[in-house]
Amino acid sequence: MADGKRIVKNTGFLYIRMLLVMGVSLFTSRVVLDKLGVGDYALYTVVGGVVGMLSFLNGTLSVGTSRFLTYELGAGNRDRLKDTFVTTFYTHLILATLILLVMETGGMWYLYNKLVAPPERMDACFIVFQLSIFTMMISITQVPYTASIMSHEKMGVYAYVSVFEALAKLGVCYMIVVTEYDRLIVYASLIALVQVVVAFTYRFYCIHQFGECRLSLSFDKSIFKDLLGFSGWNVIANLTETLKIQGVLILMNMFLQPFVVASQAIANQVAQAMMQFVDNIRVAINPQVIKSYAAGDYEASKKLTLQSATYVYDVLLLLGLPLILLVRPILNVWLVEVPEYAAIFVQFTIATRIISNFSAAFYIPMIASGKVKKNSMAALVLGVGQFVLMYFLLMMGYGAMVVLYLPLIVSSIFAFIVKPYILIKDIDYKVSDMLPCVVSCLKVTILSCAISVPMVFLFDVDRLPGFIAILVISVGAVIFSSIFFMEQEVRYKILQIIKGKLGYGV
């Protein structure tokens, strides 16, 4: 059975971390966009995106590493746990070296032949590119340590380290305001320094807290083979997400104006801030799903997967619907200068992330069982197909809206058709298991929108009273709809808790 108290405790620690990181991120992004300007801000996003094109390999092995470490913890095999950590570390070290070679050859070719940038900014772009490569290498070799923290479910360390990270990023923000040097270079350098210090802090913690994190010269070929066998298919799945975020930014740099690239970067940042709320829940729940599966308690794993998919969706809608309805006044307050297209980019990006909740939730059982082949093949067709189609449409002169429509369509196909089919076909899920989950979320969405969307036409959201009215109505609509369509057993427990808090007894 899943440890509910541990999930709640870990979620609490992760929310502390999220509030710190998100608050600082939203504040500093306002200053960074203002001080760097739209042009340099877009360049920083795109140049970092070139290195990010290979970050899906890092994300892939991160998923594989976390899965194998969590599985061995669930199985109680301590000796194999240590062998797994050491082998995965050396695997990531090899990967970091390979990425260094690729980036210093193919990446440099792209930088000087395909990147659209003013000639006088190429030296700054080169420095930012090299810093991005260095930071990427640190983050790749960091993966086994982060995976160990996740596997042991010691989420409190993230809250503590984030205090330093938040203060350090505020310091970076101050430096680019007062510096007389090239602000793009100063910003990239200091952000890289902060990330390196944070990474080594996590390593120090893991080495002193977890016995398996102390390196040795051993290398288990069988674990290496299993890791690559699992990650080989997983590489293709993660390529989809990379092409949707980093690849799109690179295409936009090639065919669209800098302010459009900046608009997409802002949309990604808003969506990322929103996703930090639900990612904290997933990070706390996913190890329990995998451990239950590893222990042979398949029904508990299935129940937790479907329940978390429903409740995480409700949280996403609770955050996303007010953002979609109030995006313009929020951006006007948040940013000194709002790039054109920023509002509609934020709206579409949030809608896409909400739909992608099902893909994220339904992928965990595949990781737990190791059955990721069909998912990866579907990702190859849909993800690469989307990227190629977007390239040709932009080349033919279609506008920026293409960048919004295609990801929304592909995410819907993946969430509602591909993932459910694979779970039913390969992992013993049934239509009767999954349909209530999807239908419940659809009902909550329809009722919430029916209550709140018409109200936008009755209130002036650019004025404070109208803004507050829409915020309260949209949040209240989602909460009411979620409770109204909630399972009777869960709703009863919540009502009993509320009565107890109000002094009516249980």
C-alpha positions as CSV (number, residue, x, y, z in Angstrom):
1,M,0.0,0.0,0.0
2,A,1.2,3.5,-0.7
3,D,2.4,5.5,2.2
4,G,-0.1,8.4,2.3
5,K,1.6,10.3,5.1
6,R,5.0,10.2,3.3
7,I,3.3,11.5,0.1
8,V,1.7,14.4,2.0
9,K,5.0,15.2,3.9
10,N,7.1,15.2,0.7
11,T,4.5,17.2,-1.2
12,G,4.7,19.8,1.6
13,F,8.5,20.1,1.3
14,L,8.3,20.3,-2.5
15,Y,5.7,23.1,-2.3
16,I,8.1,25.1,0.0
17,R,10.7,24.7,-2.7
18,M,8.3,25.6,-5.5
19,L,7.1,28.8,-3.8
20,L,10.7,30.0,-3.4
21,V,11.8,29.1,-6.8
22,M,8.7,30.3,-8.6
23,G,8.5,33.6,-6.7
24,V,12.2,34.4,-7.5
25,S,11.8,33.2,-11.1
26,L,8.9,35.4,-11.8
27,F,10.5,38.5,-10.3
28,T,13.9,38.0,-11.9
29,S,12.4,37.3,-15.3
30,R,10.8,40.7,-15.3
31,V,14.1,42.4,-14.5
32,V,16.1,40.2,-16.9
33,L,13.7,40.8,-19.9
34,D,13.8,44.6,-19.1
35,K,17.6,44.9,-18.8
36,L,18.6,42.5,-21.5
37,G,16.0,43.6,-23.9
38,V,13.8,41.5,-26.2
39,G,16.7,40.8,-28.6
40,D,19.3,39.5,-26.1
41,Y,16.6,37.7,-24.1
42,A,15.5,35.8,-27.2
43,L,19.2,35.0,-28.1
44,Y,19.8,33.7,-24.6
45,T,16.8,31.4,-24.9
46,V,17.7,30.1,-28.3
47,V,21.4,29.6,-27.7
48,G,20.7,27.7,-24.6
49,G,18.1,25.8,-26.6
50,V,20.8,24.5,-29.0
51,V,22.4,22.6,-26.1
52,G,18.9,21.8,-24.8
53,M,18.3,19.8,-28.0
54,L,20.5,17.1,-26.5
55,S,19.1,17.5,-23.0
56,F,16.5,14.9,-23.8
57,L,19.2,12.3,-23.5
58,N,19.9,13.6,-20.0
59,G,16.2,13.5,-19.1
60,T,15.9,10.0,-20.6
61,L,18.7,8.6,-18.5
62,S,17.3,10.5,-15.5
63,V,14.0,8.7,-15.8
64,G,15.8,5.4,-16.2
65,T,18.1,6.0,-13.3
66,S,15.3,7.0,-11.0
67,R,13.3,4.0,-12.1
68,F,16.1,1.5,-11.4
69,L,17.1,3.0,-8.1
70,T,13.5,3.2,-6.9
71,Y,12.9,-0.4,-8.0
72,E,15.9,-1.7,-6.1
73,L,14.8,0.2,-3.0
74,G,11.3,-1.3,-3.3
75,A,12.8,-4.8,-3.7
76,G,15.1,-4.2,-0.7
77,N,18.3,-5.2,-2.6
78,R,21.0,-2.9,-1.1
79,D,24.0,-4.5,-2.8
80,R,22.5,-4.2,-6.2
81,L,21.3,-0.6,-5.3
82,K,25.0,0.4,-4.8
83,D,26.1,-1.3,-8.0
84,T,23.2,0.5,-9.9
85,F,24.2,3.9,-8.6
86,V,27.9,3.5,-9.5
87,T,27.1,2.1,-12.9
88,T,24.6,4.9,-13.7
89,F,27.1,7.6,-12.6
90,Y,29.8,6.3,-15.1
91,T,27.1,6.0,-17.8
92,H,26.3,9.7,-17.3
93,L,29.9,10.6,-17.4
94,I,30.3,8.9,-20.7
95,L,27.2,10.7,-22.0
96,A,28.5,14.1,-20.9
97,T,31.7,13.5,-22.8
98,L,29.8,12.5,-26.0
99,I,27.6,15.6,-25.7
100,L,30.7,17.8,-25.3
101,L,32.1,16.4,-28.6
102,V,28.8,16.9,-30.4
103,M,28.3,20.4,-29.2
104,E,31.8,21.6,-30.0
105,T,31.4,20.3,-33.5
106,G,27.8,20.3,-34.8
107,G,26.6,22.9,-32.2
108,M,29.3,25.3,-33.3
109,W,28.4,24.8,-36.9
110,Y,24.8,25.8,-36.1
111,L,25.9,28.8,-34.0
112,Y,27.9,30.3,-36.9
113,N,25.8,29.2,-39.9
114,K,22.2,29.0,-38.8
115,L,21.6,31.2,-35.8
116,V,19.9,34.4,-36.6
117,A,21.7,37.1,-34.6
118,P,23.3,40.5,-35.1
119,P,27.0,40.1,-36.1
120,E,28.1,42.3,-33.2
121,R,26.4,39.8,-30.7
122,M,28.1,36.6,-32.0
123,D,31.0,36.8,-29.5
124,A,28.5,37.0,-26.7
125,C,26.5,34.1,-28.2
126,F,29.7,32.1,-28.3
127,I,30.4,32.7,-24.6
128,V,26.8,31.9,-23.6
129,F,27.0,28.7,-25.8
130,Q,30.1,27.5,-24.0
131,L,28.6,28.2,-20.6
132,S,25.5,26.2,-21.6
133,I,27.7,23.3,-22.6
134,F,29.6,23.4,-19.3
135,T,26.4,23.6,-17.3
136,M,24.9,20.7,-19.3
137,M,27.8,18.5,-18.4
138,I,27.5,19.3,-14.7
139,S,23.7,18.6,-14.8
140,I,24.2,15.2,-16.6
141,T,26.6,13.9,-14.1
142,Q,24.3,15.2,-11.4
143,V,21.4,13.0,-12.4
144,P,22.3,9.9,-10.3
145,Y,22.5,12.0,-7.1
146,T,19.1,13.7,-7.8
147,A,17.6,10.4,-8.6
148,S,18.8,9.0,-5.3
149,I,17.1,11.8,-3.4
150,M,13.9,11.1,-5.3
151,S,14.1,7.4,-4.7
152,H,14.7,7.8,-1.0
153,E,11.9,10.4,-0.9
154,K,14.0,12.9,1.0
155,M,12.3,15.9,-0.5
156,G,13.1,18.2,2.4
157,V,16.6,18.9,1.1
158,Y,15.2,20.6,-1.9
159,A,13.5,23.2,0.3
160,Y,16.7,24.0,2.2
161,V,18.9,24.2,-0.9
162,S,16.3,26.4,-2.6
163,V,16.8,29.1,0.0
164,F,20.3,29.5,-1.2
165,E,19.3,29.2,-4.8
166,A,16.6,31.9,-4.5
167,L,19.0,34.3,-2.7
168,A,21.7,33.6,-5.3
169,K,19.4,34.4,-8.2
170,L,18.2,37.6,-6.6
171,G,21.9,38.5,-6.4
172,V,22.3,37.7,-10.1
173,C,19.4,39.9,-10.8
174,Y,21.0,42.8,-8.9
175,M,24.3,42.3,-10.7
176,I,22.8,42.7,-14.2
177,V,21.1,45.9,-13.0
178,V,24.3,47.6,-11.7
179,T,27.0,46.0,-14.0
180,E,28.7,48.1,-16.7
181,Y,29.8,45.0,-18.7
182,D,27.9,43.0,-21.3
183,R,24.7,42.0,-19.4
184,L,24.0,38.9,-21.5
185,I,27.5,37.5,-20.7
186,V,27.3,38.5,-17.0
187,Y,23.8,37.0,-16.7
188,A,24.8,33.7,-18.3
189,S,28.0,33.4,-16.3
190,L,26.4,34.0,-12.9
191,I,23.4,31.7,-13.6
192,A,25.9,28.9,-14.6
193,L,27.8,29.5,-11.4
194,V,24.7,29.2,-9.3
195,Q,23.7,26.0,-11.0
196,V,27.1,24.5,-10.4
197,V,27.1,25.3,-6.7
198,V,23.6,23.9,-6.3
199,A,24.5,20.7,-8.0
200,F,27.6,20.1,-5.8
201,T,25.5,20.8,-2.7
202,Y,23.2,18.0,-3.6
203,R,26.1,15.7,-4.3
204,F,27.6,16.5,-0.9
205,Y,24.3,15.7,0.8
206,C,23.9,12.4,-1.1
207,I,27.4,11.2,-0.3
208,H,27.0,11.8,3.4
209,Q,23.4,10.5,3.7
210,F,23.2,7.5,1.3
211,G,25.8,4.7,1.4
212,E,25.2,3.7,-2.2
213,C,26.3,7.2,-3.4
214,R,30.0,6.7,-2.6
215,L,31.8,6.0,-5.8
216,S,34.0,3.0,-6.5
217,L,35.8,1.6,-9.5
218,S,33.2,-1.2,-10.1
219,F,31.1,-1.2,-13.2
220,D,28.3,-3.7,-13.7
221,K,27.8,-4.5,-17.3
222,S,24.5,-6.2,-16.8
223,I,23.0,-3.1,-15.1
224,F,24.6,-1.0,-17.9
225,K,22.9,-3.2,-20.5
226,D,19.5,-3.0,-18.7
227,L,19.8,0.7,-18.3
228,L,20.6,1.3,-22.0
229,G,17.9,-1.2,-23.0
230,F,15.3,0.7,-21.1
231,S,16.7,4.1,-21.9
232,G,17.1,3.3,-25.6
233,W,13.4,3.3,-26.2
234,N,12.9,6.1,-23.6
235,V,15.2,8.4,-25.6
236,I,12.6,8.5,-28.4
237,A,9.8,9.4,-25.9
238,N,11.8,12.3,-24.4
239,L,12.7,13.6,-27.9
240,T,9.1,14.6,-28.3
241,E,9.2,16.9,-25.3
242,T,12.5,18.4,-26.5
243,L,11.2,19.1,-30.0
244,K,8.0,20.7,-28.5
245,I,10.0,23.2,-26.4
246,Q,13.6,23.7,-27.4
247,G,13.2,22.6,-31.1
248,V,10.3,25.0,-31.6
249,L,12.3,27.9,-30.2
250,I,15.1,27.2,-32.7
251,L,12.6,27.0,-35.6
252,M,11.1,30.3,-34.5
253,N,14.5,31.9,-34.4
254,M,15.0,30.8,-38.0
255,F,11.7,32.0,-39.4
256,L,10.0,34.5,-37.0
257,Q,10.9,37.8,-35.4
258,P,12.7,38.0,-32.0
259,F,9.6,39.4,-30.2
260,V,7.8,36.2,-31.2
261,V,10.6,34.0,-29.8
262,A,10.5,36.1,-26.6
263,S,6.7,35.6,-26.4
264,Q,7.2,31.8,-26.6
265,A,9.9,31.9,-24.0
266,I,7.7,33.9,-21.6
267,A,4.8,31.4,-22.3
268,N,7.1,28.5,-21.4
269,Q,8.2,30.3,-18.2
270,V,4.6,30.9,-17.1
271,A,3.7,27.3,-17.9
272,Q,6.7,26.0,-16.1
273,A,5.8,28.0,-13.0
274,M,2.3,26.5,-13.1
275,M,3.7,23.0,-13.6
276,Q,5.9,23.3,-10.6
277,F,2.8,23.0,-8.4
278,V,1.7,19.7,-10.0
279,D,5.2,18.3,-10.6
280,N,5.7,18.5,-6.8
281,I,2.7,16.2,-6.4
282,R,4.0,13.8,-9.1
283,V,7.5,13.7,-7.7
284,A,6.0,12.7,-4.3
285,I,3.6,10.1,-5.8
286,N,5.7,8.5,-8.6
287,P,8.1,6.6,-6.3
288,Q,5.1,5.1,-4.5
289,V,3.6,3.9,-7.9
290,I,6.9,2.3,-8.9
291,K,7.5,0.8,-5.4
292,S,4.0,-0.7,-5.3
293,Y,4.5,-2.3,-8.7
294,A,8.0,-3.6,-7.7
295,A,6.4,-5.2,-4.6
296,G,3.8,-6.9,-6.7
297,D,0.9,-4.8,-5.5
298,Y,-0.4,-4.0,-9.0
299,E,-3.9,-2.9,-7.9
300,A,-2.5,-0.3,-5.5
301,S,-0.2,1.0,-8.2
302,K,-3.0,1.2,-10.7
303,K,-5.4,3.0,-8.2
304,L,-2.8,5.5,-7.2
305,T,-2.0,6.2,-10.9
306,L,-5.6,6.9,-11.8
307,Q,-6.5,8.9,-8.7
308,S,-3.4,11.1,-9.1
309,A,-4.2,11.7,-12.7
310,T,-7.7,13.0,-11.7
311,Y,-6.6,15.1,-8.8
312,V,-3.5,16.6,-10.6
313,Y,-5.7,17.6,-13.5
314,D,-8.1,19.4,-11.1
315,V,-5.1,21.3,-9.6
316,L,-3.9,22.2,-13.1
317,L,-7.3,23.5,-14.0
318,L,-7.5,25.4,-10.8
319,L,-4.3,27.2,-11.7
320,G,-4.6,27.3,-15.5
321,L,-8.2,28.6,-16.0
322,P,-7.7,31.8,-14.0
323,L,-4.3,32.3,-15.9
324,I,-6.0,31.8,-19.2
325,L,-8.8,34.3,-18.4
326,L,-6.6,36.9,-16.8
327,V,-3.4,36.6,-18.8
328,R,-3.4,40.1,-20.2
329,P,-3.6,42.1,-17.0
330,I,-1.2,39.6,-15.3
331,L,1.4,40.1,-18.0
332,N,0.9,43.9,-17.9
333,V,1.7,43.9,-14.2
334,W,4.5,41.3,-14.3
335,L,6.5,42.6,-17.3
336,V,7.8,46.1,-18.0
337,E,7.2,45.6,-21.7
338,V,4.9,42.8,-22.9
339,P,6.0,41.3,-26.3
340,E,3.3,41.0,-28.9
341,Y,1.8,37.5,-29.0
342,A,2.8,36.8,-25.4
343,A,-0.8,36.6,-24.1
344,I,-2.1,34.2,-26.7
345,F,1.1,32.1,-26.5
346,V,0.6,31.8,-22.7
347,Q,-3.0,30.7,-23.2
348,F,-2.3,28.0,-25.7
349,T,0.8,26.8,-23.8
350,I,-1.2,26.4,-20.6
351,A,-4.0,24.6,-22.4
352,T,-1.5,22.2,-23.9
353,R,0.2,21.5,-20.5
354,I,-3.2,20.8,-18.9
355,I,-4.0,18.2,-21.5
356,S,-0.5,16.7,-21.2
357,N,-1.3,15.8,-17.6
358,F,-2.7,12.5,-18.8
359,S,0.4,11.6,-20.8
360,A,2.6,12.3,-17.7
361,A,0.4,10.3,-15.3
362,F,-0.1,7.3,-17.7
363,Y,3.6,7.1,-18.5
364,I,4.6,6.1,-14.9
365,P,3.1,2.6,-15.0
366,M,5.0,2.0,-18.3
367,I,8.2,3.0,-16.5
368,A,7.4,0.8,-13.5
369,S,6.8,-2.2,-15.8
370,G,9.6,-1.3,-18.2
371,K,7.2,-1.5,-21.2
372,V,8.0,1.7,-23.0
373,K,8.6,0.5,-26.5
374,K,5.2,1.2,-28.0
375,N,5.0,4.6,-26.3
376,S,8.4,5.5,-27.8
377,M,7.4,4.4,-31.3
378,A,4.3,6.6,-31.1
379,A,6.4,9.5,-29.9
380,L,8.8,9.0,-32.8
381,V,5.9,9.3,-35.3
382,L,4.0,12.2,-33.6
383,G,6.9,14.1,-32.2
384,V,9.2,14.1,-35.1
385,G,6.2,14.5,-37.5
386,Q,5.1,17.6,-35.6
387,F,8.6,19.1,-35.8
388,V,9.0,18.4,-39.5
389,L,5.5,19.7,-40.4
390,M,6.1,22.8,-38.4
391,Y,9.4,23.4,-40.2
392,F,7.7,23.2,-43.6
393,L,4.7,25.3,-42.6
394,L,6.9,28.1,-41.3
395,M,9.2,27.9,-44.3
396,M,6.1,28.3,-46.5
397,G,5.2,31.5,-44.7
398,Y,2.5,30.4,-42.3
399,G,2.4,32.6,-39.2
400,A,3.1,32.1,-35.5
401,M,-0.2,30.5,-34.8
402,V,1.1,27.2,-36.3
403,V,3.4,27.0,-33.3
404,L,0.4,26.9,-31.1
405,Y,-2.1,24.7,-33.0
406,L,0.2,21.7,-33.7
407,P,1.4,21.0,-30.1
408,L,-2.1,21.2,-28.8
409,I,-3.4,18.7,-31.4
410,V,-0.4,16.3,-30.9
411,S,-0.7,16.5,-27.1
412,S,-4.4,15.6,-27.3
413,I,-3.8,12.6,-29.5
414,F,-1.1,11.3,-27.2
415,A,-3.0,11.9,-24.0
416,F,-6.4,10.5,-25.0
417,I,-5.6,7.8,-27.6
418,V,-2.0,6.6,-27.5
419,K,-1.3,6.3,-23.8
420,P,-4.6,4.7,-22.8
421,Y,-4.3,2.2,-25.7
422,I,-0.8,1.1,-24.5
423,L,-1.9,0.8,-20.8
424,I,-4.9,-1.3,-21.8
425,K,-2.9,-3.4,-24.3
426,D,0.3,-4.0,-22.3
427,I,-0.2,-3.3,-18.6
428,D,-3.5,-4.9,-17.7
429,Y,-5.5,-1.7,-17.5
430,K,-9.2,-1.8,-18.6
431,V,-11.4,0.7,-20.3
432,S,-13.6,0.6,-17.3
433,D,-10.6,1.6,-15.1
434,M,-9.6,4.6,-17.2
435,L,-12.9,6.0,-18.6
436,P,-14.1,7.4,-15.3
437,C,-10.9,9.2,-14.8
438,V,-11.1,11.0,-18.2
439,V,-14.8,11.6,-18.1
440,S,-14.6,13.1,-14.6
441,C,-11.9,15.6,-15.7
442,L,-14.0,16.4,-18.8
443,K,-17.1,17.1,-16.7
444,V,-15.1,19.4,-14.3
445,T,-13.7,21.3,-17.3
446,I,-17.1,21.8,-19.0
447,L,-18.8,23.0,-15.8
448,S,-16.0,25.2,-14.7
449,C,-15.8,26.9,-18.1
450,A,-19.6,27.3,-18.3
451,I,-19.6,29.1,-15.0
452,S,-16.5,31.3,-15.4
453,V,-16.0,32.1,-19.1
454,P,-19.2,34.1,-19.7
455,M,-18.3,36.2,-16.6
456,V,-15.3,37.7,-18.5
457,F,-17.7,39.6,-20.8
458,L,-19.4,41.1,-17.7
459,F,-16.4,42.4,-15.9
460,D,-13.5,44.7,-16.9
461,V,-10.5,42.5,-16.0
462,D,-8.1,45.5,-16.5
463,R,-9.5,47.1,-13.4
464,L,-8.9,45.6,-9.9
465,P,-12.5,44.9,-9.0
466,G,-13.1,43.0,-12.2
467,F,-9.8,41.2,-12.0
468,I,-10.6,40.0,-8.4
469,A,-14.2,39.0,-9.4
470,I,-13.0,36.8,-12.3
471,L,-10.3,35.3,-10.2
472,V,-12.7,34.4,-7.4
473,I,-15.4,33.1,-9.8
474,S,-12.9,30.9,-11.8
475,V,-11.2,29.4,-8.8
476,G,-14.6,28.9,-7.1
477,A,-16.0,27.3,-10.2
478,V,-13.2,24.7,-10.4
479,I,-13.4,23.9,-6.7
480,F,-17.1,23.5,-6.9
481,S,-17.0,21.3,-10.0
482,S,-14.2,19.2,-8.7
483,I,-16.1,18.4,-5.5
484,F,-19.4,18.0,-7.3
485,F,-17.9,15.3,-9.6
486,M,-15.6,13.7,-7.0
487,E,-16.0,10.1,-5.9
488,Q,-18.6,9.8,-3.2
489,E,-16.2,8.1,-0.8
490,V,-13.5,10.8,-1.1
491,R,-16.1,13.6,-0.9
492,Y,-17.5,12.1,2.3
493,K,-14.1,12.0,3.9
494,I,-13.4,15.6,3.0
495,L,-16.7,16.8,4.4
496,Q,-16.1,14.9,7.6
497,I,-12.7,16.6,8.0
498,I,-14.2,20.0,7.4
499,K,-16.9,19.3,10.0
500,G,-14.3,18.3,12.4
501,K,-12.3,21.5,11.9
502,L,-15.5,23.5,12.4
503,G,-16.3,21.8,15.7
504,Y,-19.2,19.7,14.5
505,G,-17.5,16.4,15.2
506,V,-16.8,13.5,12.9
